[in-house]
Amino acid sequence: MPRPMRNGAALDECWAILPRVSRSFALPIRILPRPTGDAVMVSYLIFRIADTIEDCCPDAARRARLFERFRRLLEGDCAAVPELVALGPPPYDDLMRRSNSVAQVFSGLPVGVRIPILERVEEMSAGMQEWSAREVRSMEELHHYCYYVAGIVGKLLTRIFRVYGHVGEEAFRELDARAVEFGIALQMINVIRDVRADAAEGRRYWPSVLLRERALKWEGLFDVENRIAAQEVLRALIRDALRHCDRALEYVRHLPFHQVRVRAFCLLPLLMAVATLRECLRDPALFEAGRAVKIGRPETRRILVGSLALAPFDPLLRCWYRRLRPMI
């Protein structure tokens, strides 16, 4: 079992910034046992920094230079910090100012975790640059985009679980075969729920072929007179997302029964995602400016408690999942 990492002050600083830059993963990450939770937390912050570089640098040459500087920082070159800290809107600017602390914590991770993190960051960065100036045209392209944003994170998590002894080799092989589906399932919910905010910033992830099939264009997607057609597109996307969620549940079921906190860490965002899909069907806020679709705090608490209580019991878990899952 790897030893807990050092750099206590930097570690505390990273844990403090986490809830400011993550709405959905700060709570699940805290469920994980230490030091696994430390590794997952810092890997999340590293991906968030890479995402901030991508979002804030439309110039491809500067973006590539900043990714290289960030890579050098993770490898111990503190001279790479100054240009990074000038990036990002709040609260991500605060994270960028703490990029040196993130790098310090990263340096304390086992080599078996550091290497796949660096590999996945490079893969994600290349994928995000590929999609930065493209409109998603088909469901296949949407899945391809979701792979780069979240599918590779599913694979990274599985490797972290193996390094810290939560899964053996046989379980790892079963999980690794399902890890991409787990990540894609969670990203599909963001694509669906955040459609209006994304469109306002020039990001169009709903496949254009689905819009064309219903005589829609992006310019009129949110108009009231097009609401029925837009909801048909929404239902098609939710049906696809639910298929990924069903497969993501199988990922959780292949985690060892006794790894209750690891199972709960995976269950909480998955079940919240399924509940959010249900709300997307019910709430017209999805298409309205100034409002956001989200589940209430009481249900969030119920999902948290249920994830911890039912994590080891697959039959009960399946029943609860079916109750949360919207029927279309």
Residue frames as qw, qx, qy, qz and C-alpha x, y, z in Angstrom:
[[0.000, 0.888, 0.460, 0.000, 0.00, 0.00, 0.00],
 [0.392, 0.554, -0.055, 0.732, 1.48, 3.43, -0.93],
 [0.356, -0.353, -0.476, 0.722, 2.43, 5.72, 1.93],
 [0.069, 0.909, 0.386, -0.143, 0.41, 8.90, 2.54],
 [0.510, 0.604, 0.053, 0.611, 1.86, 11.89, 0.68],
 [0.431, -0.360, -0.285, 0.777, 3.77, 14.72, 2.33],
 [0.060, 0.216, 0.221, 0.949, 3.50, 18.47, 1.72],
 [0.091, -0.520, -0.791, 0.309, 0.74, 18.87, 4.31],
 [0.072, 0.555, 0.164, -0.812, 0.23, 22.62, 3.83],
 [0.207, 0.227, -0.582, -0.753, -0.09, 22.26, 0.06],
 [0.163, -0.259, -0.941, -0.145, -2.48, 19.34, 0.53],
 [0.010, -0.574, -0.613, 0.543, -4.69, 21.39, 2.86],
 [0.131, 0.471, -0.149, -0.860, -4.69, 24.24, 0.35],
 [0.203, 0.039, -0.794, -0.572, -5.81, 21.90, -2.43],
 [0.128, -0.435, -0.885, 0.108, -8.64, 20.46, -0.35],
 [0.017, 0.564, 0.363, -0.741, -9.74, 24.00, 0.49],
 [0.204, 0.373, -0.350, -0.835, -9.99, 25.09, -3.16],
 [0.057, 0.117, 0.954, 0.271, -11.76, 21.91, -4.33],
 [0.151, 0.614, 0.744, -0.218, -15.37, 22.89, -3.39],
 [0.113, 0.698, 0.009, -0.707, -14.92, 26.28, -5.06],
 [0.220, 0.453, -0.605, -0.617, -14.18, 24.76, -8.47],
 [0.230, -0.058, -0.940, -0.243, -16.34, 21.64, -8.35],
 [0.576, -0.191, 0.080, -0.791, -20.10, 21.67, -7.84],
 [0.900, -0.027, -0.203, -0.385, -20.61, 17.95, -8.26],
 [0.834, 0.163, -0.489, 0.197, -17.43, 16.12, -7.22],
 [0.004, -0.578, 0.530, -0.621, -16.24, 17.84, -4.04],
 [0.718, -0.328, 0.335, -0.514, -18.64, 15.81, -1.88],
 [0.986, 0.102, -0.110, -0.077, -18.04, 12.39, -3.48],
 [0.571, 0.522, -0.496, 0.394, -14.27, 12.81, -3.33],
 [0.242, -0.542, 0.532, -0.604, -14.46, 13.41, 0.42],
 [0.920, -0.173, 0.080, -0.342, -16.14, 10.01, 0.81],
 [0.825, 0.353, -0.414, 0.150, -13.02, 8.19, -0.38],
 [0.789, -0.548, -0.016, 0.277, -10.56, 6.83, 2.19],
 [0.091, 0.910, -0.402, -0.049, -7.21, 8.60, 2.46],
 [0.133, -0.533, 0.231, 0.803, -4.79, 8.64, 0.74],
 [0.352, 0.377, 0.753, 0.409, -6.91, 7.53, -2.24],
 [0.083, 0.895, 0.428, -0.095, -9.06, 10.64, -1.82],
 [0.239, -0.757, 0.226, 0.565, -5.95, 12.85, -1.93],
 [0.351, -0.121, 0.708, 0.601, -4.89, 11.31, -5.24],
 [0.223, 0.609, 0.714, 0.264, -8.35, 11.64, -6.80],
 [0.072, -0.910, -0.253, 0.321, -8.69, 15.20, -5.51],
 [0.226, -0.652, 0.363, 0.626, -5.39, 16.42, -6.95],
 [0.323, 0.120, 0.770, 0.537, -6.00, 14.63, -10.25],
 [0.153, 0.795, 0.587, 0.030, -9.35, 16.44, -10.48],
 [0.121, -0.887, 0.007, 0.445, -7.62, 19.79, -9.88],
 [0.347, -0.329, 0.607, 0.634, -5.02, 18.98, -12.54],
 [0.267, 0.432, 0.763, 0.400, -7.74, 18.27, -15.09],
 [0.014, 0.897, 0.408, -0.168, -9.54, 21.45, -14.04],
 [0.237, -0.705, 0.268, 0.613, -6.36, 23.49, -14.62],
 [0.310, -0.012, 0.740, 0.597, -5.97, 21.91, -18.06],
 [0.158, 0.685, 0.696, 0.148, -9.63, 22.74, -18.79],
 [0.103, -0.891, -0.156, 0.414, -9.08, 26.36, -17.71],
 [0.283, -0.432, 0.508, 0.690, -6.10, 26.68, -20.05],
 [0.249, 0.301, 0.798, 0.459, -8.24, 25.35, -22.89],
 [0.045, 0.812, 0.581, -0.034, -11.17, 27.68, -22.13],
 [0.172, -0.897, -0.057, 0.404, -9.08, 30.84, -21.66],
 [0.263, -0.519, 0.533, 0.614, -6.66, 30.56, -24.58],
 [0.728, 0.594, 0.240, -0.245, -8.28, 30.86, -27.99],
 [0.336, 0.782, -0.505, -0.145, -4.83, 31.31, -29.52],
 [0.990, 0.026, -0.141, -0.016, -3.59, 27.81, -30.34],
 [0.592, 0.469, -0.436, 0.490, 0.13, 28.65, -30.09],
 [0.187, -0.533, 0.469, -0.679, -0.22, 30.22, -26.63],
 [0.871, -0.255, 0.089, -0.410, -2.46, 27.36, -25.49],
 [0.923, 0.181, -0.293, 0.172, 0.15, 24.79, -26.53],
 [0.325, 0.519, -0.481, 0.627, 2.86, 26.79, -24.74],
 [0.469, -0.478, 0.354, -0.653, 0.81, 26.95, -21.53],
 [0.972, -0.110, -0.070, -0.195, 0.09, 23.22, -21.62],
 [0.757, 0.327, -0.399, 0.401, 3.83, 22.63, -21.93],
 [0.003, -0.540, 0.451, -0.710, 4.52, 24.98, -19.00],
 [0.755, -0.367, 0.181, -0.513, 1.93, 23.15, -16.90],
 [0.965, 0.086, -0.239, 0.069, 3.54, 19.83, -17.80],
 [0.492, 0.443, -0.463, 0.589, 6.92, 21.23, -16.72],
 [0.362, -0.531, 0.340, -0.687, 5.41, 22.47, -13.47],
 [0.928, -0.225, 0.023, -0.294, 4.07, 19.00, -12.68],
 [0.893, 0.196, -0.263, 0.309, 7.55, 17.66, -13.34],
 [0.664, -0.518, -0.203, 0.500, 9.03, 20.06, -10.77],
 [0.395, 0.239, 0.139, 0.876, 9.91, 23.22, -12.75],
 [0.120, -0.713, -0.516, 0.459, 8.54, 26.03, -10.55],
 [0.122, -0.317, 0.239, 0.910, 9.67, 28.65, -13.08],
 [0.030, -0.302, -0.767, -0.566, 6.59, 27.68, -15.12],
 [0.088, -0.574, -0.717, 0.385, 4.19, 29.18, -12.56],
 [0.011, -0.409, -0.111, 0.906, 4.01, 32.94, -13.40],
 [0.250, 0.058, -0.520, -0.815, 2.29, 32.73, -16.78],
 [0.293, -0.324, -0.890, -0.130, -0.24, 30.21, -15.48],
 [0.156, -0.453, -0.647, 0.593, -1.50, 32.30, -12.57],
 [0.131, 0.261, -0.065, -0.954, -2.81, 35.08, -14.81],
 [0.268, -0.112, -0.774, -0.563, -5.51, 32.82, -16.28],
 [0.259, -0.381, -0.888, -0.002, -9.17, 32.18, -15.62],
 [0.357, -0.570, -0.113, -0.732, -12.32, 33.85, -14.32],
 [0.312, -0.293, 0.686, -0.588, -13.31, 33.43, -10.65],
 [0.625, -0.718, 0.306, -0.015, -13.08, 30.96, -8.98],
 [0.941, 0.219, 0.042, 0.254, -10.71, 29.26, -11.43],
 [0.300, 0.792, -0.299, 0.439, -8.22, 32.12, -11.18],
 [0.547, -0.659, 0.417, -0.305, -7.85, 31.16, -7.51],
 [0.965, -0.037, 0.249, 0.071, -7.05, 27.60, -8.53],
 [0.704, 0.603, -0.096, 0.364, -4.48, 28.81, -11.08],
 [0.074, -0.827, 0.386, -0.403, -2.78, 30.88, -8.37],
 [0.688, -0.458, 0.520, -0.214, -2.46, 27.64, -6.40],
 [0.871, 0.408, -0.254, -0.102, -1.06, 25.61, -9.30],
 [0.266, 0.574, -0.706, 0.318, 2.27, 25.31, -7.49],
 [0.511, -0.267, 0.646, -0.500, 0.52, 23.70, -4.49],
 [0.911, 0.240, 0.078, -0.325, -1.23, 21.29, -6.86],
 [0.664, 0.555, -0.492, 0.095, 2.15, 20.38, -8.34],
 [0.094, -0.516, 0.733, -0.433, 3.64, 19.85, -4.88],
 [0.741, -0.079, 0.503, -0.439, 0.90, 17.42, -3.91],
 [0.865, 0.440, -0.153, -0.188, 1.19, 15.68, -7.27],
 [0.366, 0.624, -0.664, 0.189, 4.92, 15.15, -6.64],
 [0.336, -0.354, 0.755, -0.439, 4.04, 13.16, -3.51],
 [0.886, 0.135, 0.089, -0.435, 1.85, 10.67, -5.34],
 [0.733, -0.179, 0.622, 0.208, 3.12, 7.16, -6.12],
 [0.013, -0.392, 0.609, 0.689, 4.76, 6.91, -9.53],
 [0.129, 0.254, 0.931, 0.228, 2.06, 4.41, -10.54],
 [0.132, 0.792, 0.539, -0.255, -0.47, 7.25, -10.19],
 [0.063, -0.714, 0.172, 0.675, 1.65, 10.15, -11.50],
 [0.184, -0.164, 0.747, 0.618, 2.39, 8.50, -14.84],
 [0.136, 0.502, 0.815, 0.256, -1.24, 7.74, -15.82],
 [0.006, 0.833, 0.333, -0.442, -2.32, 11.22, -14.68],
 [0.096, -0.585, 0.383, 0.709, 0.24, 12.82, -17.01],
 [0.167, 0.072, 0.852, 0.491, -0.77, 10.50, -19.84],
 [0.091, 0.661, 0.744, 0.004, -4.46, 11.23, -19.41],
 [0.031, -0.795, -0.118, 0.595, -3.89, 15.01, -19.13],
 [0.100, -0.371, 0.585, 0.715, -2.00, 14.97, -22.43],
 [0.103, 0.302, 0.886, 0.338, -4.74, 12.88, -24.05],
 [0.034, 0.771, 0.577, -0.269, -7.47, 15.14, -22.69],
 [0.076, -0.687, 0.120, 0.713, -5.65, 18.28, -23.80],
 [0.093, -0.134, 0.736, 0.657, -5.23, 16.95, -27.33],
 [0.052, 0.488, 0.857, 0.154, -8.88, 15.93, -27.45],
 [0.010, -0.790, -0.399, 0.465, -10.16, 19.27, -26.14],
 [0.057, -0.533, 0.346, 0.770, -8.10, 21.13, -28.72],
 [0.102, 0.133, 0.856, 0.488, -9.60, 18.93, -31.43],
 [0.051, -0.642, -0.760, -0.088, -13.13, 19.85, -30.32],
 [0.181, -0.498, -0.264, 0.806, -12.56, 23.48, -29.37],
 [0.192, 0.376, -0.243, -0.873, -13.56, 24.82, -32.78],
 [0.190, -0.074, -0.879, -0.431, -15.94, 22.06, -33.89],
 [0.638, -0.092, 0.136, -0.752, -19.67, 21.65, -33.71],
 [0.358, -0.055, 0.926, -0.109, -20.86, 18.18, -32.71],
 [0.446, 0.172, -0.467, -0.743, -22.75, 16.71, -35.66],
 [0.733, -0.084, -0.605, -0.298, -23.70, 13.15, -34.68],
 [0.802, -0.556, 0.072, -0.205, -24.22, 10.98, -31.61],
 [0.914, 0.057, -0.105, 0.387, -20.95, 9.22, -32.42],
 [0.358, 0.553, -0.188, 0.729, -19.12, 12.55, -32.33],
 [0.480, -0.702, 0.103, -0.516, -20.82, 13.43, -29.04],
 [0.939, -0.340, 0.002, 0.056, -19.60, 10.18, -27.51],
 [0.739, 0.319, -0.128, 0.579, -16.12, 10.90, -28.91],
 [0.000, -0.694, 0.175, -0.699, -16.12, 14.34, -27.26],
 [0.714, -0.600, 0.084, -0.351, -17.38, 12.88, -23.95],
 [0.941, -0.032, -0.164, 0.294, -14.59, 10.31, -24.04],
 [0.496, 0.427, -0.230, 0.720, -11.93, 13.02, -24.05],
 [0.244, -0.627, 0.154, -0.723, -13.64, 15.07, -21.35],
 [0.641, -0.426, 0.387, -0.507, -14.70, 12.28, -18.97],
 [0.975, 0.088, -0.168, -0.117, -14.25, 8.78, -20.38],
 [0.614, 0.417, -0.509, 0.435, -10.50, 8.89, -19.85],
 [0.272, -0.523, 0.471, -0.656, -11.16, 10.03, -16.26],
 [0.917, -0.182, 0.067, -0.350, -13.07, 6.80, -15.69],
 [0.885, 0.255, -0.318, 0.225, -10.01, 4.85, -16.80],
 [0.223, 0.554, -0.495, 0.631, -7.73, 6.93, -14.57],
 [0.604, -0.458, 0.301, -0.579, -9.94, 6.37, -11.51],
 [0.987, -0.029, -0.103, -0.120, -9.81, 2.62, -12.11],
 [0.692, 0.380, -0.416, 0.452, -6.02, 2.70, -12.13],
 [0.130, -0.558, 0.439, -0.692, -5.95, 4.76, -8.93],
 [0.836, -0.318, 0.129, -0.427, -8.20, 2.18, -7.26],
 [0.950, 0.128, -0.243, 0.147, -5.78, -0.56, -8.27],
 [0.410, 0.530, -0.450, 0.591, -2.65, 1.30, -7.09],
 [0.277, -0.462, 0.458, -0.707, -4.14, 1.90, -3.65],
 [0.046, 0.085, -0.977, 0.188, -5.25, -1.71, -3.26],
 [0.547, 0.148, 0.347, -0.747, -9.02, -1.32, -3.56],
 [0.887, 0.330, 0.022, -0.321, -9.29, -3.77, -6.47],
 [0.651, -0.304, 0.635, 0.284, -7.29, -6.79, -7.53],
 [0.069, -0.299, 0.662, 0.684, -6.18, -7.69, -11.03],
 [0.105, 0.365, 0.892, 0.245, -9.31, -9.62, -12.00],
 [0.043, 0.800, 0.503, -0.324, -11.63, -6.87, -10.80],
 [0.101, -0.618, 0.235, 0.743, -9.42, -4.29, -12.48],
 [0.122, -0.008, 0.780, 0.614, -9.83, -5.96, -15.86],
 [0.036, 0.613, 0.785, 0.078, -13.62, -6.03, -15.49],
 [0.084, -0.822, -0.270, 0.494, -13.71, -2.42, -14.34],
 [0.194, -0.447, 0.411, 0.770, -11.32, -1.18, -17.00],
 [0.145, 0.254, 0.812, 0.505, -13.58, -2.62, -19.70],
 [0.087, -0.761, -0.634, -0.108, -16.46, -0.49, -18.33],
 [0.370, -0.489, -0.207, 0.762, -14.58, 2.60, -17.14],
 [0.084, 0.051, 0.361, 0.927, -15.13, 4.71, -20.26],
 [0.278, -0.549, -0.667, -0.419, -18.90, 4.16, -20.08],
 [0.431, -0.635, -0.489, 0.415, -18.87, 5.33, -16.46],
 [0.266, -0.348, 0.031, 0.898, -17.15, 8.58, -17.40],
 [0.044, -0.211, -0.557, -0.802, -19.28, 9.20, -20.49],
 [0.287, -0.625, -0.722, -0.075, -22.48, 8.71, -18.47],
 [0.322, -0.661, -0.328, 0.593, -21.56, 11.55, -16.11],
 [0.167, -0.246, 0.273, 0.915, -20.50, 13.90, -18.91],
 [0.037, -0.414, -0.734, -0.536, -23.70, 13.30, -20.88],
 [0.229, -0.755, -0.574, 0.220, -25.68, 14.84, -18.02],
 [0.245, -0.564, 0.024, 0.788, -23.57, 18.02, -18.22],
 [0.109, 0.042, 0.613, 0.782, -24.09, 18.18, -22.00],
 [0.146, -0.582, -0.743, -0.298, -27.86, 17.92, -21.56],
 [0.316, -0.751, -0.468, 0.342, -28.34, 20.12, -18.51],
 [0.292, -0.614, 0.059, 0.730, -25.99, 22.95, -19.51],
 [0.513, 0.452, 0.557, 0.471, -27.14, 23.34, -23.12],
 [0.097, 0.951, 0.253, 0.152, -28.23, 26.96, -22.78],
 [0.396, -0.847, 0.231, 0.270, -25.15, 28.13, -20.86],
 [0.642, -0.142, 0.551, 0.514, -22.85, 26.29, -23.27],
 [0.442, 0.641, 0.495, 0.386, -24.59, 27.78, -26.31],
 [0.078, -0.992, -0.092, 0.046, -24.24, 31.28, -24.88],
 [0.396, -0.728, 0.449, 0.334, -20.46, 30.73, -24.80],
 [0.459, 0.624, -0.492, -0.396, -20.33, 29.31, -28.32],
 [0.109, -0.246, 0.963, -0.011, -20.16, 25.63, -27.35],
 [0.749, 0.131, -0.105, -0.641, -22.67, 23.42, -29.17],
 [0.150, -0.294, 0.941, -0.072, -22.68, 19.83, -27.98],
 [0.687, 0.311, 0.540, -0.374, -26.19, 18.71, -28.90],
 [0.446, -0.003, 0.719, 0.533, -25.69, 16.85, -32.22],
 [0.258, 0.358, -0.174, -0.880, -26.79, 18.98, -35.15],
 [0.243, -0.053, -0.862, -0.442, -28.25, 15.93, -36.91],
 [0.093, -0.454, -0.833, 0.301, -30.84, 15.59, -34.12],
 [0.124, 0.538, 0.192, -0.811, -31.82, 19.23, -34.58],
 [0.223, 0.260, -0.559, -0.755, -32.09, 18.91, -38.36],
 [0.120, -0.214, -0.958, -0.146, -34.31, 15.82, -38.07],
 [0.059, -0.669, -0.673, 0.309, -36.82, 18.04, -36.27],
 [0.279, 0.743, 0.304, 0.527, -36.37, 21.07, -38.56],
 [0.430, -0.878, -0.084, 0.195, -34.48, 22.95, -35.83],
 [0.547, 0.574, -0.239, 0.561, -31.44, 25.21, -35.94],
 [0.512, -0.225, -0.480, 0.676, -29.30, 26.35, -33.03],
 [0.020, 0.186, -0.005, 0.982, -30.46, 29.92, -33.56],
 [0.546, -0.317, -0.185, -0.753, -34.05, 28.95, -32.71],
 [0.497, -0.059, -0.852, 0.151, -33.52, 26.05, -30.30],
 [0.172, -0.235, -0.668, 0.684, -34.61, 28.02, -27.23],
 [0.304, -0.106, -0.178, -0.930, -37.58, 29.85, -28.80],
 [0.498, 0.070, 0.633, -0.589, -40.94, 29.07, -27.20],
 [0.748, 0.391, -0.072, -0.532, -42.53, 28.21, -30.54],
 [0.609, 0.412, -0.674, -0.066, -39.93, 25.45, -31.02],
 [0.419, -0.468, 0.638, -0.445, -40.32, 23.97, -27.54],
 [0.927, 0.040, 0.251, -0.277, -42.08, 20.73, -28.60],
 [0.812, 0.509, -0.257, 0.124, -39.42, 19.91, -31.20],
 [0.114, 0.675, -0.596, 0.420, -36.64, 20.86, -28.77],
 [0.649, -0.354, 0.530, -0.415, -38.09, 18.54, -26.13],
 [0.966, 0.239, 0.010, -0.101, -38.05, 15.70, -28.67],
 [0.535, 0.611, -0.479, 0.332, -34.32, 16.28, -29.10],
 [0.297, -0.569, 0.570, -0.512, -33.99, 16.37, -25.32],
 [0.887, -0.136, 0.306, -0.319, -35.75, 13.02, -24.94],
 [0.877, 0.416, -0.221, 0.093, -33.51, 11.43, -27.57],
 [0.275, 0.630, -0.559, 0.463, -30.42, 12.61, -25.70],
 [0.536, -0.439, 0.510, -0.510, -31.78, 11.45, -22.34],
 [0.980, 0.069, 0.045, -0.180, -32.53, 7.99, -23.75],
 [0.716, 0.493, -0.389, 0.305, -28.91, 7.76, -24.88],
 [0.051, -0.616, 0.545, -0.566, -27.60, 9.08, -21.56],
 [0.778, -0.315, 0.322, -0.437, -29.65, 6.53, -19.64],
 [0.957, 0.220, -0.185, 0.043, -28.14, 3.69, -21.64],
 [0.443, 0.530, -0.506, 0.516, -24.71, 4.93, -20.52],
 [0.407, -0.511, 0.437, -0.619, -25.96, 5.26, -16.94],
 [0.959, -0.113, 0.034, -0.257, -27.20, 1.66, -16.98],
 [0.837, 0.316, -0.321, 0.310, -23.72, 0.54, -18.03],
 [0.083, 0.616, -0.462, 0.633, -22.14, 2.81, -15.41],
 [0.740, -0.431, 0.253, -0.450, -24.15, 1.00, -12.74],
 [0.986, 0.080, -0.127, 0.076, -22.52, -2.22, -13.93],
 [0.435, 0.571, -0.440, 0.540, -19.14, -0.56, -13.40],
 [0.370, -0.558, 0.422, -0.611, -20.08, 0.07, -9.77],
 [0.930, -0.184, 0.099, -0.304, -21.35, -3.48, -9.33],
 [0.882, 0.272, -0.287, 0.256, -17.96, -4.84, -10.36],
 [0.023, 0.651, -0.515, 0.558, -16.25, -3.00, -7.50],
 [0.395, -0.049, -0.870, 0.290, -15.63, -5.31, -4.51],
 [0.450, -0.684, -0.514, -0.256, -18.57, -5.40, -2.07],
 [0.621, -0.557, -0.318, 0.450, -16.38, -4.57, 0.92],
 [0.346, 0.027, 0.080, 0.934, -15.06, -1.36, -0.71],
 [0.015, 0.756, 0.636, -0.156, -18.09, 0.55, 0.57],
 [0.086, -0.788, -0.038, 0.608, -16.62, 4.05, 0.39],
 [0.152, -0.249, 0.638, 0.713, -15.18, 3.51, -3.09],
 [0.087, 0.453, 0.841, 0.284, -18.54, 2.21, -4.28],
 [0.038, -0.819, -0.470, 0.327, -20.34, 5.14, -2.64],
 [0.170, -0.559, 0.258, 0.769, -17.91, 7.58, -4.29],
 [0.050, 0.012, 0.750, 0.659, -18.96, 6.22, -7.70],
 [0.015, -0.558, -0.829, -0.042, -22.64, 5.85, -6.82],
 [0.060, -0.675, -0.356, 0.643, -23.24, 9.37, -5.57],
 [0.104, 0.446, -0.313, -0.832, -22.49, 11.26, -8.83],
 [0.073, -0.101, -0.880, -0.459, -24.18, 8.53, -10.90],
 [0.073, -0.579, -0.801, 0.133, -27.42, 8.61, -8.92],
 [0.001, 0.663, 0.171, -0.729, -27.42, 12.40, -8.81],
 [0.042, 0.245, -0.587, -0.770, -26.95, 12.37, -12.58],
 [0.083, -0.336, -0.900, -0.265, -29.94, 10.05, -13.05],
 [0.067, -0.691, -0.587, 0.416, -32.06, 12.23, -10.77],
 [0.020, -0.534, 0.145, 0.832, -30.94, 15.30, -12.72],
 [0.035, -0.042, -0.778, -0.626, -32.05, 13.69, -15.99],
 [0.074, -0.578, -0.811, 0.053, -35.49, 13.22, -14.46],
 [0.064, -0.720, -0.270, 0.636, -35.58, 16.92, -13.57],
 [0.062, -0.282, 0.488, 0.823, -34.48, 17.86, -17.10],
 [0.048, -0.344, -0.850, -0.397, -37.62, 16.13, -18.37],
 [0.176, -0.699, -0.663, 0.204, -39.86, 17.93, -15.89],
 [0.218, -0.750, -0.154, 0.605, -38.43, 21.43, -15.70],
 [0.539, 0.775, 0.236, 0.231, -38.62, 23.91, -18.63],
 [0.288, -0.894, 0.221, 0.263, -35.70, 25.81, -17.06],
 [0.730, -0.074, 0.494, 0.466, -33.45, 23.76, -19.34],
 [0.433, 0.511, 0.458, 0.584, -34.47, 26.02, -22.23],
 [0.114, -0.948, -0.251, -0.159, -34.90, 29.26, -20.28],
 [0.414, 0.538, -0.309, 0.666, -32.30, 31.94, -19.64],
 [0.187, -0.571, 0.368, -0.710, -31.27, 32.73, -16.09],
 [0.819, -0.325, 0.259, -0.396, -32.39, 29.43, -14.58],
 [0.197, 0.436, -0.878, -0.019, -30.67, 26.13, -13.94],
 [0.873, -0.173, -0.329, -0.317, -32.01, 22.60, -13.65],
 [0.198, 0.386, -0.796, 0.423, -30.91, 20.95, -10.43],
 [0.618, -0.409, -0.670, -0.049, -32.14, 18.56, -7.79],
 [0.374, -0.815, 0.041, -0.441, -33.01, 19.92, -4.36],
 [0.011, 0.565, -0.711, 0.418, -30.90, 19.62, -1.23],
 [0.737, -0.210, 0.474, -0.434, -33.27, 17.15, 0.50],
 [0.950, 0.296, -0.004, -0.097, -32.95, 14.71, -2.41],
 [0.447, 0.663, -0.538, 0.268, -29.19, 15.26, -2.54],
 [0.334, -0.486, 0.671, -0.449, -29.01, 14.29, 1.15],
 [0.893, 0.015, 0.313, -0.322, -31.15, 11.20, 0.52],
 [0.832, 0.499, -0.240, 0.044, -28.90, 10.12, -2.33],
 [0.147, 0.660, -0.638, 0.369, -25.79, 10.67, -0.19],
 [0.562, -0.327, 0.621, -0.438, -27.16, 8.61, 2.71],
 [0.926, 0.210, 0.179, -0.258, -28.51, 5.94, 0.39],
 [0.633, 0.630, -0.444, 0.076, -25.22, 5.65, -1.51],
 [0.016, -0.534, 0.750, -0.390, -23.35, 4.91, 1.70],
 [0.649, -0.146, 0.567, -0.487, -26.03, 2.62, 3.16],
 [0.889, 0.307, 0.236, -0.246, -26.81, 0.55, 0.07],
 [0.256, 0.743, -0.577, -0.223, -23.37, 0.47, -1.58],
 [0.166, -0.340, 0.925, 0.021, -22.60, -3.19, -0.61],
 [0.498, 0.262, 0.776, -0.284, -26.05, -4.57, -1.53],
 [0.033, -0.084, 0.647, 0.757, -26.53, -5.02, -5.27],
 [0.035, -0.511, -0.831, -0.218, -30.21, -6.13, -5.24],
 [0.122, -0.792, -0.426, 0.419, -31.25, -3.12, -3.15],
 [0.191, -0.473, 0.279, 0.814, -29.03, -0.90, -5.25],
 [0.072, 0.162, 0.754, 0.632, -30.69, -2.00, -8.48],
 [0.080, -0.693, -0.716, 0.012, -34.16, -1.40, -7.01],
 [0.169, -0.761, -0.182, 0.600, -33.26, 2.11, -5.89],
 [0.184, -0.255, 0.504, 0.804, -31.65, 2.88, -9.23],
 [0.037, 0.398, 0.801, 0.446, -34.84, 1.84, -11.05],
 [0.121, -0.786, -0.547, 0.259, -36.89, 4.11, -8.80],
 [0.177, -0.678, 0.085, 0.708, -34.69, 7.12, -9.61],
 [0.268, -0.062, 0.669, 0.691, -34.36, 6.35, -13.31],
 [0.467, 0.416, 0.095, -0.774, -36.85, 8.30, -15.46],
 [0.538, 0.258, 0.787, 0.154, -38.93, 6.27, -17.91],
 [0.226, 0.490, -0.259, -0.801, -39.20, 7.61, -21.46]]
